[in-house]
Amino acid sequence: MATSEPIALNPLRRGLVEDRTGDACAAVIFGASGDLTRRKLMPALYNLAWGRALPGGFAVVGVGRRDKTDESFRAEMREAVSAFSRRKPIDGALWADFERGLSYVRGAANDPATYESLRAQLERVDSERGTRNNHLFYLAVPPSEFGPIVDGLRASGLVSTPGRDRAAGTWSRVVFEKPFGHDLASARALNDSIASAFDESQVFRIDHYLGKETVQNLLVMRFANLLFEPVWGREHVDQVQITVAEEIGVEGRGRFYEQTGVTRDIVENHLMQLLCLTAMEPPISLSADAVRDEKVKVLRSMRPMDRDDVSHNVVRGQYGRGLVRGEPAAAYREEPDVAPGSNVETYVAMRCFVDNWRWSGVPFYVRAGKRLARRVTEIAVVFHEVPQTLFRAARAAGAVADDGGPRGITPNVLAVRIQPDEGISLRFISKEPGQQTFLRDVAMDFRYGTAFGSNTPEAYERLLLDAMRGEATLFTRRDEVEAQWEYMDHVLEAWASSGPPVPPIYAAGSWGPSEADDLLARDGRRWRKP
Ligand SMILES: NC(=O)c1ccc[n+]([C@@H]2O[C@H](COP(=O)([O-])OP(=O)(O)OC[C@H]3O[C@@H](n4cnc5c(N)ncnc54)[C@H](OP(=O)(O)O)[C@@H]3O)[C@@H](O)[C@H]2O)c1
């Protein structure tokens, strides 16, 4: 019988689709006594348990060098979850159930005995909780320990090959935290070592920016809407600006920062990923490899820079003393564990080009820094100006509105706000109400918080769940991470070969060194104030 009423989805069936939890499994967290486990991983797992997204019998085996019992580990994790979970207060009954799956193994990464204890514990967990030899190894340890853990897992036979796994109906996967390498050579060496123990399909390299809802929404915005793609390229886009700005300084992580600087900490990974998602072609599907193939093509299209190019197109800086939100802030060189004469960069701005058909000639201005005026991550696509003949008279009529704001025609801007105040804002020109034709730039805003509520999942929730499901789209592939380093190595090598660099000092709380403004001024452009 024909009917105009839509057939309602069977709600039971919908639940099954949305709550796909994956196979029963145990996560082994190396670095279970560390900061990342406390602040991110355990709260993420608890929130997944709250949302009933974890498979039944799910277990965590924490590994660290510090002495702990299962009980003391559970108590510490409860405290951590109480402090850092996005859902508060902690649900006592849920926690009691969750903590039954937590246990701790003490051991050092380079000690074969660690892997023997781990094997014994995993056998216990598999038989008691039905996790069926499905194991997710998560390396939340300093990068120096990645190699010894890969070696330990390989030597102990704790990780089997995908072929053997498939035959046995089980799997093992391994997740690597960032930073992944220090330069191209070290990233390649690490990849070689990983490839000697695992198949690439078992390897999940984290870039936690990819787990952010707003970053995932970039693909949805671009490819699930008709509006944007036709204007997404050199014919309509004048420039793209990507900003990853932090207000905070190094916050007690001076030792780490002295080794990395902002280039290795943010630009090589997070910022490059944002650029790839902005510039990539539509993938043939949403499968992990189809999406990553397109990102790799962007990286391979990026115009390499020689030493001269680096000096023309890259500006670095280091924060000096200043005021952040009205509070005095120390200079980078005054931070704990930072050398008094340190030349490490806390700010980088770059002018990059993606030399392919779509983006030929469109500059991508990217910048990242600490102790800047605001915490904001934003991608701004700035369109070409319209021919202004029609509204010339309106422009001449008055450059300043009654409220002091600027009048006239400015380019349309589509700004994707990754954090905070996640959303999308489109700026366009409108007529001011009144008898005369005065033109003003106005904004149409979409805010995630307003549209969907503010309690959105943390990046680590999505990433942990995806790794358990074997879904690798939001993780970086070997060739991708190497292509990122290949591009950034030009910059790092140019700096290294031009003697000890002296980055310009910018005041904490400012938008960076004036040299970064000059970089755009030479092209007749300005940084947006996001
Ligand atoms: N914290 C964050 O927000 C954050 C953000 C992004 C990425 N990461 C990355 O995540 C990783 C961990 O960072 P974190 O901040 O958690 O560091 P952390 O607080 O210093 O903790 C390091 C952990 O690694 C363990 N560990 C160190 N050396 C070991 C060894 N030889 N054998 C066995 N275990 C060892 C430590 O165990 P013991 O203390 O028991 O020795 C501790 O549990 C790093 O790669 C970092 O770059 C962290």
PDBQT file of the ligand as one rigid body, heavy atoms in Angstrom, charges set to zero:
ROOT
HETATM    1  N1  LIG A 601      50.797  14.728  28.188  1.00  0.00    +0.000 N 
HETATM    2  C1  LIG A 601      50.201  15.152  27.108  1.00  0.00    +0.000 C 
HETATM    3  O1  LIG A 601      49.231  15.923  27.133  1.00  0.00    +0.000 OA
HETATM    4  C2  LIG A 601      50.663  14.695  25.752  1.00  0.00    +0.000 A 
HETATM    5  C3  LIG A 601      50.092  15.288  24.610  1.00  0.00    +0.000 A 
HETATM    6  C4  LIG A 601      50.498  14.838  23.360  1.00  0.00    +0.000 A 
HETATM    7  C5  LIG A 601      51.433  13.828  23.264  1.00  0.00    +0.000 A 
HETATM    8  N2  LIG A 601      51.987  13.287  24.381  1.00  0.00    +0.000 N 
HETATM    9  C6  LIG A 601      52.963  12.213  24.208  1.00  0.00    +0.000 C 
HETATM   10  O2  LIG A 601      52.608  11.100  25.014  1.00  0.00    +0.000 OA
HETATM   11  C7  LIG A 601      53.773  10.450  25.492  1.00  0.00    +0.000 C 
HETATM   12  C8  LIG A 601      53.734  10.385  27.020  1.00  0.00    +0.000 C 
HETATM   13  O3  LIG A 601      53.681  11.711  27.514  1.00  0.00    +0.000 OA
HETATM   14  P1  LIG A 601      53.389  12.040  29.042  1.00  0.00    +0.000 P 
HETATM   15  O4  LIG A 601      53.157  13.495  29.095  1.00  0.00    +0.000 OA
HETATM   16  O5  LIG A 601      52.384  11.123  29.601  1.00  0.00    +0.000 OA
HETATM   17  O6  LIG A 601      54.829  11.725  29.694  1.00  0.00    +0.000 OA
HETATM   18  P2  LIG A 601      55.165  11.455  31.244  1.00  0.00    +0.000 P 
HETATM   19  O7  LIG A 601      54.176  12.063  32.141  1.00  0.00    +0.000 OA
HETATM   20  O8  LIG A 601      56.608  11.802  31.398  1.00  0.00    +0.000 OA
HETATM   21  O9  LIG A 601      55.015   9.873  31.372  1.00  0.00    +0.000 OA
HETATM   22  C9  LIG A 601      55.877   9.000  30.708  1.00  0.00    +0.000 C 
HETATM   23  C10 LIG A 601      55.429   7.590  30.973  1.00  0.00    +0.000 C 
HETATM   24  O10 LIG A 601      56.329   6.714  30.294  1.00  0.00    +0.000 OA
HETATM   25  C11 LIG A 601      56.833   5.770  31.207  1.00  0.00    +0.000 C 
HETATM   26  N3  LIG A 601      58.210   5.453  30.852  1.00  0.00    +0.000 N 
HETATM   27  C12 LIG A 601      59.210   6.323  30.613  1.00  0.00    +0.000 A 
HETATM   28  N4  LIG A 601      60.342   5.650  30.336  1.00  0.00    +0.000 NA
HETATM   29  C13 LIG A 601      60.040   4.347  30.431  1.00  0.00    +0.000 A 
HETATM   30  C14 LIG A 601      60.788   3.154  30.282  1.00  0.00    +0.000 A 
HETATM   31  N5  LIG A 601      62.099   3.157  29.967  1.00  0.00    +0.000 N 
HETATM   32  N6  LIG A 601      60.166   1.978  30.464  1.00  0.00    +0.000 NA
HETATM   33  C15 LIG A 601      58.842   1.938  30.776  1.00  0.00    +0.000 A 
HETATM   34  N7  LIG A 601      58.081   3.027  30.941  1.00  0.00    +0.000 NA
HETATM   35  C16 LIG A 601      58.680   4.210  30.774  1.00  0.00    +0.000 A 
HETATM   36  C17 LIG A 601      56.764   6.446  32.545  1.00  0.00    +0.000 C 
HETATM   37  O11 LIG A 601      56.723   5.437  33.545  1.00  0.00    +0.000 OA
HETATM   38  P3  LIG A 601      57.363   5.666  35.016  1.00  0.00    +0.000 P 
HETATM   39  O12 LIG A 601      57.122   7.105  35.351  1.00  0.00    +0.000 OA
HETATM   40  O13 LIG A 601      56.606   4.711  35.847  1.00  0.00    +0.000 OA
HETATM   41  O14 LIG A 601      58.794   5.374  34.870  1.00  0.00    +0.000 OA
HETATM   42  C18 LIG A 601      55.463   7.206  32.446  1.00  0.00    +0.000 C 
HETATM   43  O15 LIG A 601      54.384   6.352  32.694  1.00  0.00    +0.000 OA
HETATM   44  C19 LIG A 601      54.957  11.239  24.931  1.00  0.00    +0.000 C 
HETATM   45  O16 LIG A 601      55.353  10.665  23.706  1.00  0.00    +0.000 OA
HETATM   46  C20 LIG A 601      54.351  12.613  24.667  1.00  0.00    +0.000 C 
HETATM   47  O17 LIG A 601      55.048  13.305  23.673  1.00  0.00    +0.000 OA
HETATM   48  C21 LIG A 601      51.620  13.700  25.615  1.00  0.00    +0.000 A 
ENDROOT
TORSDOF 0
